[in-house]
Amino acid sequence: MSDDILEYISGMNHGVIPILGSGKQFKSGTMYDLLSTLPSLRSRRKAFYKFPAVNELFPSFLKGYPVDNLWDVEPDSVLVIEDANRVFPSRSSSKSTDLQEFLGVISHKDILIFLTIQNTSNTDLAFFRDQDILFLHKRMNPTAIQYEREDFQFYCNLANVVIEDHSLSMGVNPLMVTFVPRFAGVIIHEDPPEWYGYAQSHALRDYDARMVV
């Protein structure tokens, strides 16, 4: 089943891939593992939205470049938005219209969006409408699930069970298991990318919301 999931992700020219889970559940690591290992994703440029020190944090083969405006994302790119709620919170005002307009044309521009999210309730709903959406689930704190959007609560609870079961049965770290509801299957990540470490997993350590325009 993992092969089917990876093949589908590889073939996504455009769409939205939210990686949903609580903090420090290898959401970013999951994203960078896919961006590093799937040839079709690795070959595309990566636009990092409102993200610090892109050139210092990521290897050159990722072809990363920073953007502070959605309209600066080049066609055929993969748009990376870490902790999406910090820049596109739910009930956002002026940004919301811009986001909806941008999402409406990503299929024309062949832009694939990766989001890391701790709770969809805190994130602009526009991401979860219209486009091809493939949710990737990591473990989530049960209390956080209570505040999730109702449409996603069932799959968040199911993800916790499935990830735990696969972790125990396969003898792997649960952080290395990703549940994909659409395929009723999982991705097993062998190891984090060799270049991925504390600096990348804590890239927003010095983040200050007052710096975001």
PASE-649976 format. One line per 2 residues: number of its first residue (from 0); their letters; for each residue x, y, z of N, C-alpha, C, CB. Coordinates in nm, 3 decimals. Glycine has a CB too. Layout:
BEGIN
NUM	a	X Y Z X Y Z X Y Z X Y Z | ...;
This chain:
BEGIN
0	ms	0.082 -0.121 0.000 0.000 0.000 0.000 0.086 0.126 0.000 -0.093 0.001 0.121 | 0.201 0.120 0.068 0.289 0.236 0.072 0.331 0.276 -0.069 0.411 0.207 0.157;
2	dd	0.357 0.176 -0.155 0.398 0.206 -0.293 0.288 0.282 -0.366 0.433 0.077 -0.368 | 0.162 0.243 -0.345 0.051 0.313 -0.410 0.043 0.458 -0.364 -0.081 0.241 -0.380;
4	il	0.065 0.480 -0.236 0.059 0.616 -0.182 0.171 0.700 -0.241 0.068 0.614 -0.029 | 0.292 0.648 -0.240 0.406 0.723 -0.290 0.394 0.750 -0.440 0.536 0.647 -0.261;
6	ey	0.338 0.654 -0.512 0.317 0.674 -0.655 0.216 0.786 -0.679 0.268 0.544 -0.722 | 0.112 0.791 -0.595 0.012 0.896 -0.611 0.073 1.033 -0.581 -0.109 0.871 -0.518;
8	is	0.148 1.043 -0.471 0.212 1.169 -0.436 0.307 1.213 -0.547 0.289 1.156 -0.301 | 0.382 1.117 -0.600 0.477 1.148 -0.706 0.408 1.207 -0.828 0.554 1.022 -0.745;
10	gm	0.284 1.166 -0.852 0.212 1.210 -0.970 0.130 1.336 -0.951 0.125 1.103 -1.017 | 0.134 1.395 -0.832 0.056 1.515 -0.805 0.128 1.639 -0.861 0.031 1.531 -0.653;
12	nh	0.084 1.685 -0.974 0.141 1.808 -1.030 0.096 1.930 -0.951 0.102 1.823 -1.178 | -0.024 1.923 -0.897 -0.077 2.032 -0.817 -0.168 1.972 -0.710 -0.155 2.137 -0.905;
14	gv	-0.202 2.051 -0.610 -0.287 2.005 -0.501 -0.230 2.049 -0.368 -0.302 1.853 -0.504 | -0.289 1.997 -0.261 -0.248 2.034 -0.125 -0.226 1.907 -0.044 -0.356 2.125 -0.057;
16	ip	-0.110 1.897 0.021 -0.079 1.783 0.107 -0.056 1.835 0.249 0.047 1.705 0.054 | -0.161 1.834 0.333 -0.143 1.874 0.472 -0.086 1.756 0.552 -0.279 1.921 0.534;
18	il	0.012 1.785 0.635 0.067 1.686 0.727 0.022 1.729 0.866 0.226 1.675 0.717 | -0.070 1.653 0.922 -0.142 1.693 1.043 -0.099 1.609 1.162 -0.293 1.681 1.022;
20	gs	-0.063 1.675 1.272 -0.026 1.604 1.393 0.023 1.702 1.499 0.082 1.499 1.363 | 0.036 1.652 1.620 0.082 1.737 1.730 0.229 1.772 1.712 0.059 1.667 1.865;
22	gk	0.276 1.861 1.798 0.415 1.906 1.789 0.514 1.793 1.811 0.439 2.014 1.889 | 0.624 1.801 1.737 0.736 1.707 1.748 0.694 1.563 1.720 0.796 1.715 1.887;
24	qf	0.612 1.546 1.618 0.571 1.412 1.572 0.629 1.381 1.434 0.418 1.402 1.568 | 0.736 1.450 1.396 0.807 1.426 1.270 0.726 1.469 1.150 0.843 1.278 1.258;
26	ks	0.647 1.576 1.166 0.573 1.630 1.051 0.670 1.687 0.948 0.473 1.739 1.096 | 0.760 1.774 0.994 0.857 1.834 0.902 0.948 1.726 0.845 0.940 1.942 0.972;
28	gt	0.991 1.633 0.929 1.077 1.526 0.882 1.009 1.441 0.776 1.120 1.439 0.997 | 0.880 1.416 0.795 0.803 1.342 0.695 0.801 1.417 0.563 0.659 1.318 0.745;
30	my	0.776 1.546 0.569 0.772 1.627 0.447 0.906 1.626 0.376 0.731 1.771 0.481 | 1.014 1.649 0.450 1.145 1.657 0.386 1.193 1.521 0.338 1.247 1.716 0.482;
32	dl	1.148 1.416 0.404 1.180 1.282 0.355 1.118 1.260 0.217 1.130 1.174 0.454 | 0.991 1.298 0.202 0.924 1.283 0.072 0.987 1.373 -0.033 0.774 1.314 0.086;
34	ls	1.019 1.496 0.003 1.078 1.589 -0.092 1.217 1.546 -0.135 1.083 1.729 -0.033 | 1.286 1.472 -0.048 1.422 1.429 -0.078 1.427 1.299 -0.157 1.501 1.412 0.050;
36	tl	1.332 1.209 -0.131 1.344 1.074 -0.184 1.259 1.046 -0.307 1.308 0.976 -0.078 | 1.150 1.118 -0.326 1.067 1.094 -0.444 1.123 1.176 -0.560 0.917 1.132 -0.417;
38	ps	1.172 1.110 -0.664 1.241 1.182 -0.773 1.160 1.295 -0.834 1.279 1.085 -0.882 | 1.030 1.274 -0.851 0.948 1.377 -0.915 0.937 1.502 -0.828 0.809 1.323 -0.945;
40	lr	0.944 1.485 -0.696 0.941 1.601 -0.605 1.079 1.662 -0.589 0.885 1.560 -0.469 | 1.177 1.575 -0.582 1.315 1.623 -0.564 1.358 1.714 -0.678 1.412 1.504 -0.552;
42	sr	1.309 1.687 -0.798 1.352 1.762 -0.916 1.286 1.899 -0.927 1.323 1.682 -1.040 | 1.181 1.923 -0.849 1.110 2.050 -0.857 1.170 2.153 -0.761 0.961 2.030 -0.828;
44	rk	1.158 2.280 -0.796 1.202 2.386 -0.706 1.108 2.392 -0.586 1.207 2.523 -0.781 | 1.162 2.432 -0.471 1.084 2.439 -0.347 1.078 2.584 -0.301 1.146 2.350 -0.236;
46	af	0.958 2.638 -0.297 0.937 2.774 -0.249 0.902 2.769 -0.100 0.824 2.846 -0.331 | 0.987 2.823 -0.015 0.965 2.824 0.130 0.900 2.957 0.168 1.099 2.802 0.209;
48	yk	0.776 2.948 0.216 0.699 3.068 0.243 0.726 3.121 0.383 0.550 3.041 0.226 | 0.776 3.247 0.389 0.804 3.314 0.517 0.882 3.221 0.611 0.672 3.359 0.585;
50	fp	0.994 3.176 0.560 1.075 3.076 0.631 1.219 3.128 0.638 1.070 2.936 0.560 | 1.284 3.117 0.755 1.416 3.176 0.772 1.530 3.092 0.714 1.442 3.200 0.918;
52	av	1.634 3.158 0.668 1.762 3.096 0.636 1.749 2.971 0.548 1.833 3.059 0.763 | 1.674 2.984 0.441 1.651 2.869 0.353 1.782 2.813 0.300 1.560 2.908 0.237;
54	ne	1.869 2.899 0.251 1.994 2.853 0.190 2.088 2.790 0.291 2.064 2.969 0.121 | 2.080 2.832 0.417 2.167 2.777 0.520 2.115 2.645 0.575 2.184 2.876 0.633;
56	lf	1.985 2.627 0.574 1.925 2.510 0.640 1.909 2.389 0.549 1.791 2.548 0.695 | 1.903 2.411 0.418 1.866 2.301 0.329 1.971 2.280 0.221 1.731 2.328 0.266;
58	ps	1.994 2.153 0.186 2.095 2.123 0.082 2.053 2.179 -0.053 2.118 1.972 0.072 | 2.150 2.205 -0.136 2.124 2.270 -0.263 2.037 2.184 -0.356 2.254 2.303 -0.332;
60	fl	2.043 2.051 -0.339 1.964 1.966 -0.430 1.814 1.985 -0.412 2.000 1.820 -0.408 | 1.772 2.040 -0.298 1.629 2.066 -0.279 1.581 2.183 -0.364 1.600 2.093 -0.132;
62	kg	1.674 2.263 -0.413 1.641 2.375 -0.501 1.545 2.472 -0.432 1.579 2.324 -0.632 | 1.575 2.503 -0.305 1.488 2.590 -0.228 1.512 2.737 -0.255 1.506 2.563 -0.083;
64	yp	1.405 2.813 -0.246 1.416 2.959 -0.255 1.309 3.021 -0.166 1.401 3.007 -0.404 | 1.340 3.134 -0.103 1.244 3.197 -0.010 1.144 3.285 -0.083 1.319 3.279 0.095;
66	vd	1.021 3.287 -0.033 0.920 3.379 -0.084 0.844 3.438 0.035 0.823 3.308 -0.183 | 0.808 3.564 0.024 0.728 3.630 0.126 0.591 3.667 0.072 0.799 3.755 0.177;
68	nl	0.567 3.636 -0.057 0.440 3.665 -0.121 0.401 3.544 -0.205 0.448 3.795 -0.208 | 0.278 3.500 -0.192 0.233 3.382 -0.266 0.253 3.397 -0.416 0.087 3.355 -0.238;
70	wd	0.239 3.518 -0.465 0.248 3.540 -0.609 0.390 3.536 -0.661 0.185 3.671 -0.646 | 0.487 3.521 -0.569 0.626 3.504 -0.611 0.663 3.356 -0.628 0.720 3.569 -0.510;
72	ve	0.569 3.267 -0.598 0.594 3.123 -0.617 0.593 3.093 -0.767 0.487 3.036 -0.543 | 0.701 3.034 -0.814 0.715 3.008 -0.957 0.633 2.886 -0.999 0.862 2.988 -0.993;
74	pd	0.580 2.887 -1.121 0.510 2.768 -1.172 0.597 2.643 -1.162 0.466 2.791 -1.317 | 0.533 2.529 -1.140 0.599 2.398 -1.128 0.672 2.379 -0.996 0.697 2.379 -1.241;
76	sv	0.658 2.473 -0.903 0.726 2.461 -0.774 0.644 2.379 -0.676 0.753 2.600 -0.715 | 0.712 2.333 -0.571 0.647 2.281 -0.452 0.653 2.392 -0.347 0.716 2.149 -0.400;
78	lv	0.537 2.435 -0.300 0.530 2.540 -0.199 0.530 2.477 -0.061 0.404 2.629 -0.219 | 0.625 2.516 0.023 0.639 2.461 0.158 0.593 2.566 0.258 0.787 2.418 0.186;
80	ie	0.492 2.531 0.338 0.443 2.621 0.443 0.450 2.547 0.576 0.297 2.669 0.413 | 0.547 2.582 0.658 0.565 2.520 0.788 0.474 2.588 0.890 0.713 2.527 0.833;
82	da	0.406 2.505 0.972 0.312 2.558 1.072 0.221 2.661 1.008 0.388 2.620 1.192 | 0.133 2.612 0.922 0.052 2.699 0.836 -0.034 2.797 0.914 -0.037 2.615 0.748;
84	nr	-0.073 2.761 1.036 -0.161 2.850 1.112 -0.092 2.981 1.151 -0.211 2.779 1.236 | 0.042 2.983 1.153 0.112 3.107 1.194 0.099 3.214 1.087 0.261 3.078 1.222;
86	vf	0.088 3.173 0.961 0.079 3.272 0.852 -0.058 3.273 0.785 0.186 3.243 0.749 | -0.133 3.165 0.798 -0.269 3.160 0.744 -0.364 3.104 0.850 -0.274 3.074 0.614;
88	ps	-0.388 3.181 0.956 -0.475 3.134 1.063 -0.620 3.128 1.019 -0.462 3.222 1.185 | -0.698 3.051 1.091 -0.842 3.048 1.062 -0.899 3.187 1.084 -0.916 2.944 1.152;
90	rs	-1.003 3.217 1.004 -1.068 3.348 1.010 -0.972 3.462 0.977 -1.129 3.370 1.147 | -0.868 3.434 0.898 -0.780 3.543 0.858 -0.856 3.639 0.768 -0.653 3.488 0.786;
92	ss	-0.815 3.762 0.767 -0.893 3.866 0.698 -0.838 3.894 0.558 -0.893 3.995 0.780 | -0.750 3.991 0.545 -0.703 4.031 0.412 -0.628 3.919 0.342 -0.615 4.153 0.422;
94	ks	-0.555 3.838 0.418 -0.478 3.730 0.358 -0.570 3.624 0.299 -0.385 3.668 0.460 | -0.687 3.607 0.358 -0.777 3.500 0.316 -0.817 3.515 0.170 -0.900 3.498 0.404;
96	td	-0.854 3.636 0.130 -0.894 3.659 -0.008 -0.779 3.629 -0.102 -0.943 3.803 -0.028 | -0.659 3.674 -0.067 -0.542 3.649 -0.148 -0.514 3.499 -0.158 -0.421 3.722 -0.091;
98	lq	-0.527 3.429 -0.047 -0.504 3.285 -0.045 -0.605 3.213 -0.133 -0.512 3.231 0.099 | -0.731 3.248 -0.122 -0.834 3.182 -0.203 -0.809 3.206 -0.352 -0.973 3.233 -0.165;
100	ef	-0.767 3.325 -0.386 -0.738 3.355 -0.526 -0.619 3.273 -0.575 -0.710 3.505 -0.546 | -0.516 3.263 -0.491 -0.396 3.187 -0.525 -0.429 3.038 -0.541 -0.288 3.206 -0.419;
102	lg	-0.505 2.983 -0.447 -0.540 2.841 -0.454 -0.621 2.810 -0.579 -0.619 2.799 -0.330 | -0.694 2.909 -0.626 -0.775 2.887 -0.745 -0.694 2.870 -0.872 -0.868 3.001 -0.763;
104	vi	-0.566 2.910 -0.869 -0.485 2.902 -0.992 -0.367 2.805 -0.980 -0.433 3.039 -1.028 | -0.354 2.733 -0.869 -0.237 2.645 -0.857 -0.242 2.530 -0.957 -0.228 2.588 -0.714;
106	sh	-0.362 2.493 -1.002 -0.370 2.388 -1.104 -0.320 2.440 -1.238 -0.515 2.336 -1.117 | -0.338 2.568 -1.264 -0.288 2.629 -1.387 -0.137 2.646 -1.382 -0.355 2.766 -1.411;
108	kd	-0.085 2.668 -1.261 0.058 2.691 -1.244 0.135 2.564 -1.209 0.080 2.795 -1.138 | 0.062 2.451 -1.190 0.125 2.325 -1.148 0.207 2.345 -1.021 0.216 2.268 -1.261;
110	il	0.141 2.399 -0.919 0.203 2.419 -0.788 0.144 2.318 -0.689 0.181 2.566 -0.737 | 0.231 2.244 -0.625 0.192 2.149 -0.521 0.227 2.210 -0.386 0.263 2.011 -0.540;
112	if	0.132 2.209 -0.292 0.153 2.273 -0.162 0.165 2.168 -0.052 0.037 2.370 -0.130 | 0.272 2.177 0.025 0.288 2.097 0.147 0.268 2.188 0.267 0.429 2.027 0.151;
114	lt	0.182 2.145 0.359 0.157 2.219 0.482 0.189 2.131 0.602 0.010 2.269 0.489 | 0.252 2.186 0.705 0.252 2.117 0.833 0.154 2.190 0.923 0.397 2.111 0.897;
116	iq	0.070 2.112 0.992 -0.042 2.168 1.070 -0.054 2.093 1.202 -0.176 2.160 0.989 | -0.071 2.167 1.311 -0.095 2.102 1.439 -0.244 2.084 1.467 -0.032 2.183 1.550;
118	nt	-0.327 2.168 1.408 -0.471 2.153 1.424 -0.541 2.230 1.312 -0.518 2.204 1.565 | -0.627 2.164 1.238 -0.692 2.233 1.126 -0.784 2.345 1.172 -0.771 2.133 1.043;
120	sn	-0.831 2.338 1.295 -0.919 2.443 1.347 -0.849 2.578 1.352 -0.971 2.406 1.485 | -0.717 2.575 1.361 -0.640 2.699 1.370 -0.592 2.748 1.234 -0.522 2.679 1.462;
122	td	-0.628 2.676 1.127 -0.572 2.703 0.994 -0.683 2.744 0.898 -0.498 2.580 0.940 | -0.652 2.836 0.809 -0.750 2.887 0.712 -0.816 2.772 0.638 -0.682 2.983 0.613;
124	la	-0.948 2.772 0.639 -1.027 2.664 0.579 -1.009 2.655 0.427 -1.174 2.685 0.611 | -0.961 2.761 0.365 -0.946 2.762 0.219 -0.854 2.650 0.171 -0.890 2.897 0.173;
126	ff	-0.758 2.609 0.254 -0.667 2.502 0.213 -0.739 2.369 0.192 -0.559 2.485 0.317 | -0.852 2.352 0.256 -0.919 2.222 0.256 -1.038 2.217 0.161 -0.965 2.187 0.395;
128	rd	-1.046 2.312 0.070 -1.156 2.317 -0.026 -1.101 2.312 -0.168 -1.241 2.445 -0.005 | -1.184 2.267 -0.258 -1.164 2.281 -0.403 -1.054 2.192 -0.462 -1.133 2.422 -0.434;
130	qd	-0.931 2.203 -0.410 -0.819 2.133 -0.472 -0.812 1.987 -0.428 -0.688 2.204 -0.439 | -0.729 1.910 -0.500 -0.702 1.772 -0.460 -0.626 1.776 -0.328 -0.621 1.694 -0.571;
132	il	-0.685 1.721 -0.223 -0.626 1.723 -0.089 -0.590 1.581 -0.048 -0.723 1.787 0.013 | -0.464 1.560 -0.011 -0.421 1.430 0.040 -0.366 1.450 0.180 -0.314 1.364 -0.053;
134	fl	-0.444 1.410 0.280 -0.402 1.426 0.420 -0.304 1.317 0.460 -0.524 1.424 0.513 | -0.196 1.359 0.525 -0.101 1.268 0.588 -0.110 1.292 0.738 0.045 1.290 0.533;
136	hk	-0.136 1.186 0.813 -0.158 1.201 0.957 -0.041 1.147 1.038 -0.287 1.129 0.998 | 0.000 1.226 1.136 0.092 1.182 1.240 0.011 1.170 1.370 0.214 1.282 1.256;
138	rm	0.076 1.126 1.477 0.003 1.114 1.604 -0.043 1.252 1.652 0.092 1.047 1.711 | -0.157 1.252 1.722 -0.211 1.377 1.775 -0.255 1.356 1.920 -0.328 1.428 1.689;
140	np	-0.228 1.456 2.000 -0.270 1.453 2.140 -0.422 1.443 2.148 -0.220 1.577 2.215 | -0.476 1.350 2.231 -0.621 1.333 2.241 -0.696 1.462 2.275 -0.653 1.229 2.343;
142	ta	-0.637 1.545 2.359 -0.703 1.672 2.392 -0.713 1.761 2.269 -0.627 1.745 2.504 | -0.607 1.764 2.189 -0.608 1.845 2.067 -0.715 1.796 1.970 -0.470 1.842 2.000;
144	iq	-0.736 1.666 1.966 -0.836 1.610 1.874 -0.976 1.662 1.909 -0.835 1.456 1.880 | -1.001 1.685 2.037 -1.132 1.735 2.078 -1.162 1.872 2.016 -1.140 1.744 2.230;
146	ye	-1.057 1.947 1.982 -1.075 2.080 1.925 -1.057 2.081 1.773 -0.976 2.178 1.988 | -1.039 1.962 1.715 -1.025 1.952 1.570 -1.160 1.979 1.502 -0.972 1.813 1.530;
148	re	-1.155 2.016 1.374 -1.276 2.025 1.296 -1.343 1.888 1.294 -1.247 2.076 1.151 | -1.474 1.886 1.304 -1.547 1.759 1.315 -1.519 1.665 1.198 -1.696 1.785 1.325;
150	df	-1.499 1.721 1.079 -1.475 1.639 0.962 -1.348 1.555 0.974 -1.466 1.726 0.839 | -1.254 1.598 1.058 -1.124 1.532 1.065 -1.102 1.454 1.195 -1.016 1.635 1.050;
152	qf	-1.189 1.469 1.293 -1.167 1.407 1.423 -1.157 1.255 1.414 -1.279 1.444 1.517 | -1.245 1.194 1.335 -1.243 1.048 1.323 -1.108 0.999 1.273 -1.355 1.001 1.228;
154	yc	-1.055 1.064 1.170 -0.929 1.018 1.111 -0.810 1.047 1.203 -0.907 1.084 0.976 | -0.818 1.151 1.283 -0.711 1.178 1.380 -0.707 1.068 1.486 -0.732 1.316 1.446;
156	nl	-0.824 1.028 1.535 -0.829 0.918 1.632 -0.783 0.788 1.569 -0.970 0.903 1.688 | -0.829 0.763 1.446 -0.790 0.641 1.377 -0.639 0.639 1.353 -0.865 0.628 1.244;
158	an	-0.582 0.753 1.317 -0.438 0.761 1.293 -0.359 0.719 1.416 -0.399 0.903 1.252 | -0.402 0.763 1.534 -0.332 0.724 1.657 -0.329 0.573 1.674 -0.397 0.789 1.778;
160	vv	-0.442 0.508 1.644 -0.451 0.362 1.659 -0.365 0.293 1.554 -0.599 0.316 1.646 | -0.380 0.335 1.429 -0.307 0.270 1.319 -0.156 0.286 1.336 -0.352 0.328 1.184;
162	ie	-0.113 0.406 1.371 0.030 0.431 1.389 0.086 0.346 1.502 0.056 0.580 1.416 | 0.013 0.337 1.612 0.059 0.255 1.725 0.066 0.108 1.686 -0.034 0.273 1.846;
164	dh	-0.037 0.059 1.617 -0.040 -0.082 1.576 0.077 -0.116 1.483 -0.172 -0.115 1.507 | 0.102 -0.032 1.384 0.210 -0.058 1.289 0.346 -0.045 1.356 0.201 0.037 1.169;
166	sl	0.357 0.049 1.447 0.483 0.066 1.519 0.518 -0.060 1.598 0.475 0.186 1.613 | 0.418 -0.115 1.667 0.442 -0.235 1.748 0.465 -0.358 1.662 0.324 -0.259 1.842;
168	sm	0.383 -0.375 1.559 0.392 -0.497 1.477 0.517 -0.500 1.391 0.269 -0.508 1.389 | 0.566 -0.383 1.351 0.682 -0.377 1.262 0.811 -0.340 1.336 0.658 -0.278 1.151;
170	gv	0.798 -0.308 1.464 0.915 -0.275 1.543 0.983 -0.147 1.498 1.012 -0.387 1.538 | 0.903 -0.047 1.463 0.960 0.081 1.417 0.914 0.193 1.510 0.918 0.111 1.271;
172	np	0.990 0.298 1.510 0.955 0.417 1.588 0.823 0.474 1.534 1.069 0.524 1.582 | 0.725 0.502 1.620 0.598 0.557 1.571 0.613 0.688 1.494 0.504 0.578 1.687;
174	lm	0.721 0.762 1.521 0.744 0.886 1.447 0.766 0.857 1.298 0.864 0.961 1.505 | 0.810 0.736 1.268 0.843 0.699 1.130 0.722 0.641 1.055 0.956 0.597 1.129;
176	vt	0.604 0.647 1.118 0.483 0.593 1.055 0.388 0.709 1.025 0.414 0.487 1.148 | 0.339 0.713 0.902 0.244 0.815 0.858 0.119 0.747 0.805 0.307 0.908 0.749;
178	fv	0.004 0.786 0.856 -0.123 0.727 0.814 -0.187 0.813 0.705 -0.219 0.712 0.934 | -0.236 0.746 0.600 -0.298 0.816 0.487 -0.440 0.763 0.470 -0.214 0.797 0.355;
180	pr	-0.541 0.835 0.521 -0.678 0.783 0.520 -0.731 0.747 0.382 -0.768 0.883 0.581 | -0.699 0.827 0.280 -0.756 0.799 0.149 -0.720 0.660 0.099 -0.709 0.904 0.048;
182	fa	-0.602 0.613 0.135 -0.556 0.482 0.092 -0.574 0.376 0.200 -0.411 0.489 0.049 | -0.624 0.417 0.317 -0.636 0.326 0.431 -0.504 0.252 0.453 -0.751 0.225 0.409;
184	gv	-0.395 0.325 0.440 -0.263 0.264 0.452 -0.164 0.358 0.516 -0.212 0.221 0.316 | -0.040 0.313 0.522 0.064 0.391 0.589 0.188 0.403 0.501 0.100 0.326 0.723;
186	ii	0.266 0.504 0.531 0.402 0.517 0.479 0.496 0.489 0.595 0.429 0.660 0.416 | 0.593 0.401 0.573 0.696 0.374 0.673 0.824 0.444 0.626 0.718 0.220 0.694;
188	he	0.869 0.539 0.705 0.991 0.612 0.671 1.109 0.538 0.732 0.985 0.760 0.722 | 1.209 0.506 0.649 1.322 0.428 0.699 1.406 0.507 0.797 1.408 0.380 0.583;
190	dp	1.453 0.622 0.756 1.535 0.708 0.840 1.511 0.853 0.798 1.688 0.671 0.828 | 1.535 0.946 0.888 1.528 1.087 0.846 1.635 1.111 0.740 1.546 1.184 0.968;
192	pe	1.616 1.210 0.653 1.723 1.245 0.560 1.851 1.274 0.637 1.683 1.369 0.475 | 1.964 1.236 0.580 2.091 1.248 0.653 2.125 1.392 0.689 2.203 1.189 0.570;
194	wy	2.070 1.486 0.616 2.099 1.627 0.642 2.000 1.688 0.742 2.097 1.707 0.513 | 1.896 1.613 0.777 1.789 1.666 0.863 1.824 1.645 1.010 1.654 1.598 0.829;
196	gy	1.816 1.754 1.087 1.848 1.743 1.229 1.781 1.853 1.310 1.998 1.749 1.249 | 1.842 1.887 1.421 1.783 1.984 1.514 1.757 2.118 1.447 1.873 2.003 1.635;
198	aq	1.852 2.164 1.368 1.839 2.297 1.306 1.716 2.305 1.217 1.964 2.331 1.224 | 1.686 2.195 1.146 1.569 2.195 1.057 1.440 2.172 1.135 1.585 2.087 0.949;
200	sh	1.443 2.081 1.232 1.321 2.052 1.308 1.283 2.165 1.402 1.338 1.923 1.387 | 1.380 2.253 1.432 1.354 2.370 1.518 1.383 2.499 1.442 1.441 2.363 1.646;
202	al	1.356 2.499 1.313 1.390 2.615 1.230 1.317 2.741 1.271 1.359 2.584 1.085 | 1.202 2.725 1.336 1.125 2.843 1.379 1.150 2.879 1.525 0.976 2.818 1.357;
204	rd	1.259 2.829 1.581 1.290 2.853 1.722 1.294 3.002 1.755 1.423 2.788 1.758 | 1.351 3.081 1.664 1.363 3.225 1.688 1.256 3.305 1.614 1.502 3.274 1.645;
206	yd	1.153 3.234 1.572 1.046 3.299 1.498 0.974 3.402 1.586 0.945 3.195 1.444 | 0.944 3.516 1.529 0.872 3.622 1.599 0.760 3.670 1.509 0.968 3.740 1.638;
208	ar	0.637 3.652 1.551 0.522 3.689 1.468 0.524 3.835 1.429 0.393 3.658 1.542 | 0.590 3.918 1.505 0.596 4.060 1.474 0.679 4.086 1.349 0.653 4.138 1.593;
210	mv	0.757 3.983 1.308 0.839 3.998 1.188 0.761 3.965 1.062 0.961 3.911 1.198 | 0.642 3.905 1.076 0.563 3.864 0.961 0.470 3.978 0.921 0.482 3.736 0.991;
212	v	0.480 4.020 0.798 0.396 4.130 0.748 0.271 4.073 0.683 0.474 4.219 0.647;
